[in-house]
Amino acid sequence: MRTLLLAVSLLLAASGAARAALTTDELTRLKASGLGEDVIRFMIESDYGNVERVVRLKEAGFSDETVSSVIRNDLKAGGEATRPTPQPEAAKPAQPAAQPAVQPVAEAAALFRTTGTVKIEQYLVRGEPVVQNAQDIPGATISLLEGRRLKIDWDPAKVPANFFRRKPFVPPFYWDLDRSDGLHPASQKDNAFILRTGHAHQGRPETGTARTWVLHVTPDSPELAQRIRALLAE
């Protein structure tokens, strides 16, 4: 970016023309879109200022060659390249630091799948844990995915309202298994077990570090608990 800005300054100084150069924010935006510096220099030399059009084309997946062709056509037509009359910038209030974008949970291949009954409990941990929300889910589909990920899916229309009358959990629910998690048998009569987070929940929905989760699972197959226990021991 420093090289690009230096090249822009030298170009303007050498030309001696009173062109309205692209602003630093516009140059940065063009560079961040993946546009090549050859095209950016061409825009500067041609006094082409429709940054919004170029960025939208680049983000849509068009190559630098195609974008250059569009710019040339715009310059010939004389319409799209018109720059707005510069206005003095108003003082901008300080902006909070940008937060990292939440990445979608990637769907991996299922290593094992069964059905069963699940109860999801979310706790607020500030001193003594306090249950904040809970959801009983009959007829859930429980899958163990590659990458130590547990997935619970269900039909919301078949799930009763939760006891706390809060917004129900939205399927699917993901749980990234960690060695610090705890798995405990819940009954000797069936395959029920309890899974507790021993670390900050890394699945979905995302939560802050002040929350933890407990799953009460009664799967139709005992193999699910066996596989989870083996992963936690690795």
C-alpha positions in Angstrom: 0.0 0.0 0.0 2.9 2.4 0.8 4.4 1.6 -2.7 1.0 2.3 -4.3 0.5 5.6 -2.5 4.1 6.7 -3.4 3.5 5.8 -7.0 0.3 7.9 -7.0 2.1 10.9 -5.6 5.0 10.7 -8.1 2.5 10.3 -10.9 0.5 13.4 -10.0 3.7 15.5 -9.4 5.2 14.5 -12.8 2.0 15.1 -14.7 1.4 18.6 -13.3 -2.3 18.1 -14.0 -4.8 19.4 -11.5 -6.7 16.2 -11.3 -8.9 15.3 -8.3 -6.9 12.3 -7.1 -8.6 9.4 -5.4 -8.6 9.8 -1.7 -6.6 7.5 0.6 -9.8 5.8 1.8 -10.8 5.1 -1.8 -7.4 3.7 -2.7 -7.5 1.5 0.4 -10.9 0.3 -0.6 -9.8 -0.6 -4.1 -6.8 -2.4 -2.9 -8.8 -4.4 -0.3 -11.3 -5.5 -3.0 -8.4 -7.4 -4.7 -8.1 -5.0 -7.6 -4.7 -5.0 -9.3 -2.4 -2.0 -8.9 -2.2 -1.7 -12.7 -5.9 -1.1 -12.9 -5.7 1.3 -9.9 -3.0 3.3 -11.7 -5.1 3.4 -14.8 -8.0 4.8 -12.9 -5.7 7.6 -11.5 -4.2 8.4 -14.9 -7.7 8.5 -16.5 -9.2 10.5 -13.6 -11.8 7.8 -13.3 -13.5 8.2 -9.9 -16.4 5.7 -9.8 -14.9 3.7 -7.0 -18.2 2.2 -5.9 -18.9 0.7 -9.4 -15.4 -0.8 -9.6 -15.5 -2.3 -6.1 -18.9 -3.9 -6.7 -17.7 -5.5 -10.0 -14.5 -6.8 -8.3 -16.5 -8.2 -5.3 -18.8 -9.9 -7.8 -15.8 -11.9 -9.1 -14.9 -10.1 -12.3 -11.3 -10.2 -13.4 -9.0 -7.2 -13.6 -9.2 -7.3 -17.5 -13.0 -7.2 -17.4 -13.0 -4.3 -14.9 -10.5 -2.4 -17.1 -12.8 -2.9 -20.1 -15.7 -1.5 -18.2 -13.7 1.5 -17.1 -12.6 2.2 -20.7 -16.2 2.0 -21.9 -17.3 4.4 -19.1 -14.6 6.9 -20.1 -15.8 6.8 -23.7 -19.4 7.2 -22.7 -18.5 10.0 -20.2 -21.4 9.0 -17.9 -20.3 6.5 -15.2 -16.9 8.2 -14.7 -18.3 11.5 -13.5 -17.0 12.3 -10.0 -19.2 14.1 -7.5 -18.3 17.6 -6.6 -15.9 17.4 -3.6 -17.5 18.5 -0.4 -15.7 19.3 2.8 -15.7 16.4 5.1 -17.6 16.9 8.4 -15.8 15.8 11.5 -16.4 12.2 12.2 -17.1 10.9 15.7 -14.7 8.3 17.0 -15.7 4.8 15.9 -15.4 1.7 18.2 -12.8 -0.8 17.1 -14.2 -3.2 14.5 -15.2 -6.6 15.8 -14.0 -9.7 13.8 -16.7 -11.1 11.6 -18.4 -14.3 12.8 -17.5 -17.1 10.6 -20.1 -19.6 9.6 -19.9 -23.0 11.1 -18.6 -25.4 8.4 -20.5 -28.5 7.8 -18.3 -31.6 7.9 -19.0 -35.2 7.0 -21.0 -37.2 9.5 -19.1 -40.1 11.1 -22.1 -41.4 13.1 -25.8 -40.5 13.3 -28.6 -41.5 15.6 -31.9 -40.1 16.9 -33.0 -39.4 20.5 -34.2 -36.9 23.0 -32.1 -33.9 24.0 -32.4 -31.1 26.5 -30.2 -28.1 26.0 -29.4 -25.9 29.0 -27.6 -22.6 28.9 -26.1 -21.2 32.2 -24.9 -17.8 33.1 -21.7 -18.1 35.1 -21.2 -15.2 37.5 -20.4 -16.8 40.8 -22.8 -19.7 41.1 -24.1 -20.9 37.6 -27.7 -19.9 37.0 -29.7 -21.5 34.2 -30.7 -18.8 31.7 -32.5 -20.8 29.1 -33.5 -24.4 28.4 -35.1 -26.4 25.6 -36.5 -29.9 25.5 -36.1 -31.5 22.1 -37.9 -34.8 21.4 -37.1 -36.6 18.1 -33.7 -34.9 17.6 -31.2 -36.1 15.1 -27.8 -36.3 16.7 -24.7 -36.5 14.5 -21.0 -36.8 15.2 -19.1 -34.9 12.5 -15.5 -34.9 11.5 -13.4 -32.4 13.4 -14.8 -33.5 16.9 -18.1 -31.6 16.3 -21.4 -32.7 17.7 -24.5 -31.6 15.8 -28.1 -31.6 17.0 -30.9 -30.9 14.6 -34.6 -30.9 15.0 -37.9 -29.7 13.5 -38.9 -26.6 15.5 -42.6 -27.2 14.8 -42.4 -30.4 16.9 -40.7 -28.9 19.8 -42.8 -27.6 22.8 -42.3 -24.1 24.2 -39.5 -23.9 26.7 -40.2 -23.5 30.4 -38.6 -20.1 30.6 -40.7 -18.7 27.7 -37.6 -17.3 26.1 -36.6 -17.3 22.5 -36.1 -21.0 21.6 -32.9 -22.3 20.3 -32.6 -22.4 16.5 -31.5 -25.6 14.9 -28.9 -26.9 14.2 -27.0 -26.7 17.5 -23.2 -27.4 17.3 -20.8 -28.4 20.0 -17.1 -28.6 19.5 -15.8 -31.3 21.8 -12.8 -30.5 24.0 -10.8 -32.7 26.3 -11.9 -30.6 29.2 -15.6 -31.4 28.6 -17.2 -33.9 30.9 -19.4 -36.8 30.0 -21.4 -38.6 32.8 -23.9 -41.4 32.6 -27.3 -40.3 33.7 -29.1 -43.6 34.0 -28.4 -47.3 34.1 -31.7 -48.1 32.4 -31.1 -46.4 29.1 -28.3 -44.7 27.1 -28.8 -41.3 28.7 -25.7 -39.2 29.5 -24.9 -35.6 30.4 -22.3 -33.6 28.5 -20.9 -30.4 30.2 -18.6 -27.8 28.8 -15.3 -27.5 30.5 -14.3 -24.5 28.4 -15.8 -21.5 26.5 -18.4 -22.9 24.1 -17.0 -23.0 20.6 -20.1 -24.3 18.7 -23.2 -22.5 17.7 -25.0 -20.4 18.9 -22.0 -18.3 19.9 -21.9 -16.9 23.4 -19.5 -15.0 25.6 -17.2 -16.5 28.1 -19.7 -15.9 30.9 -22.0 -18.7 29.6 -21.7 -22.4 29.7 -23.8 -25.3 28.4 -25.1 -28.7 29.6 -26.7 -31.3 27.3 -28.9 -34.1 28.6 -28.9 -36.7 25.8 -30.9 -39.9 25.6 -29.8 -41.4 22.2 -31.3 -44.5 20.7 -27.9 -46.0 20.2 -25.3 -46.5 23.0 -22.6 -46.0 20.4 -22.9 -42.3 20.6 -21.6 -42.0 24.1 -18.9 -44.5 23.4 -17.6 -42.4 20.5 -17.7 -39.1 22.4 -15.9 -40.7 25.3 -13.2 -41.9 23.0 -12.8 -38.4 21.5 -12.5 -36.8 24.9 -9.8 -39.2 25.9 -7.6 -38.3 22.9 
